[in-house]
Amino acid sequence: MAIWKRQFASPTMEALIGALPKDRQAGMETVRAWLAEHTKTRPELAYVDSSWCWCERYVLKEPGVGDLCEVCLIPDPERARVGISCQRHFFEKHDMRSLPRSVQAELGEGVCVGHLAWTECGVGSATEAQGVCDLLRIIMGLEQV
């Protein structure tokens, strides 16, 4: 069984990313480095049920709102991705057309539950990873669309 699926293991994020295929490691590292540079949040390694297994979770504040935003790096060898949840009103206030089409497509498949919106974006390529960083930049108020 892959390390990222072993619930009672004690992996590090470096080991989880290292177990990814080489082409997916770079995308995950790009988003991780961006979060380290732009947030003051210490990530938490967490096991989240059998669909995500181990992931690195960041809890962020949305500027001027105070609501929580959660970002989870999911080192799935089949589909390395980043899960993002934020307040639904965020998507109502911002124009996402400047983001890469891959991110727009992922946002289009997001789910709204009550006041929260949730989406997962692939980071299997440099373009996808940069698109996720661009989305996070907008969510955190570092860039206006």
C-alpha positions in Angstrom: 0.0 0.0 0.0 1.3 3.5 -0.9 2.6 5.6 1.9 -0.1 8.3 1.4 -2.8 5.8 2.0 -1.5 4.3 5.3 -3.6 5.9 8.0 -1.4 4.8 10.9 1.9 5.8 9.3 3.8 8.9 10.3 4.9 10.3 6.9 6.4 13.7 6.2 5.1 15.9 3.4 8.6 15.5 1.8 8.2 11.7 1.7 4.7 12.0 0.3 5.7 14.4 -2.4 8.8 12.2 -3.1 6.5 9.3 -3.8 4.7 11.2 -6.6 5.7 10.7 -10.2 8.4 13.2 -11.1 6.2 15.3 -13.3 3.7 15.8 -10.4 6.3 16.6 -7.8 7.2 20.0 -9.3 3.6 21.2 -9.4 3.0 20.3 -5.8 6.3 21.9 -4.7 5.4 25.1 -6.6 2.1 25.5 -4.7 3.8 24.6 -1.4 6.6 27.1 -1.9 4.0 29.8 -2.8 2.0 29.1 0.3 5.2 29.2 2.5 6.2 32.6 0.9 2.8 34.3 1.1 1.2 33.0 4.3 2.2 33.0 7.9 0.2 29.8 8.5 2.0 26.7 9.7 0.6 23.7 7.8 -0.7 20.6 9.5 -0.2 17.1 8.1 -3.6 15.4 8.4 -5.2 12.1 7.4 -8.6 13.0 5.8 -10.7 9.9 5.2 -10.0 7.3 2.5 -10.5 9.5 -0.5 -7.7 12.0 0.3 -5.7 10.1 2.8 -2.7 12.2 3.9 -2.7 15.9 3.0 -1.0 19.1 4.1 -3.7 21.5 5.4 -3.4 25.3 5.6 -6.2 27.4 7.3 -6.1 31.0 6.0 -8.0 34.2 6.7 -9.7 36.0 3.8 -8.6 39.7 4.0 -11.2 42.1 5.2 -13.7 39.4 5.9 -12.2 37.3 8.6 -13.8 34.1 7.2 -11.7 31.0 7.0 -10.3 29.6 3.8 -8.8 26.1 3.8 -6.2 24.9 1.4 -5.2 21.2 1.3 -2.3 19.8 -0.7 -3.3 16.3 -1.7 -0.3 14.2 -2.9 -2.4 11.5 -4.7 0.0 9.7 -7.1 -2.9 9.3 -9.6 -4.0 13.0 -9.4 -1.9 15.4 -7.3 -4.3 18.2 -6.5 -5.0 21.1 -4.2 -8.4 21.4 -2.5 -9.6 24.9 -1.7 -12.6 26.0 0.3 -13.7 29.5 0.9 -16.9 31.6 1.4 -19.3 31.3 -1.4 -19.5 35.1 -1.7 -15.9 35.2 -2.9 -16.9 33.6 -6.2 -19.8 36.0 -6.6 -17.5 39.1 -6.1 -14.6 38.1 -8.4 -14.2 37.6 -12.1 -12.3 34.4 -12.7 -11.9 34.8 -16.4 -8.3 35.9 -16.1 -7.3 32.5 -14.6 -6.0 29.7 -16.9 -8.7 27.6 -18.5 -7.7 24.5 -16.5 -8.4 26.4 -13.2 -11.7 27.8 -14.6 -12.8 24.3 -15.5 -12.0 23.0 -12.0 -13.9 25.9 -10.5 -16.9 25.1 -12.7 -17.0 21.7 -11.1 -16.8 23.0 -7.6 -19.4 22.3 -5.0 -21.4 24.8 -2.8 -22.7 23.7 0.5 -24.5 26.4 2.4 -22.2 29.4 2.5 -19.0 27.4 1.6 -17.6 26.7 -1.9 -15.2 23.8 -2.4 -13.1 22.9 -5.4 -10.1 20.7 -6.2 -7.5 21.8 -8.8 -5.0 19.5 -10.4 -1.3 20.4 -10.1 0.2 17.9 -12.5 1.9 20.5 -14.6 3.6 23.9 -14.2 0.7 25.6 -15.9 -1.8 24.0 -13.5 0.3 24.8 -10.5 0.7 28.5 -11.5 -3.1 28.7 -12.0 -3.7 27.5 -8.5 -1.2 30.0 -7.2 -3.0 32.7 -9.2 -6.3 31.7 -7.6 -4.8 31.7 -4.1 -3.4 35.2 -4.8 -6.9 36.4 -5.6 -8.5 34.7 -2.6 -5.9 36.2 -0.3 -6.4 39.7 -1.7 -2.8 39.9 -3.1 -4.1 40.7 -6.6 -7.4 42.1 -7.8 -9.0 40.5 -10.9 
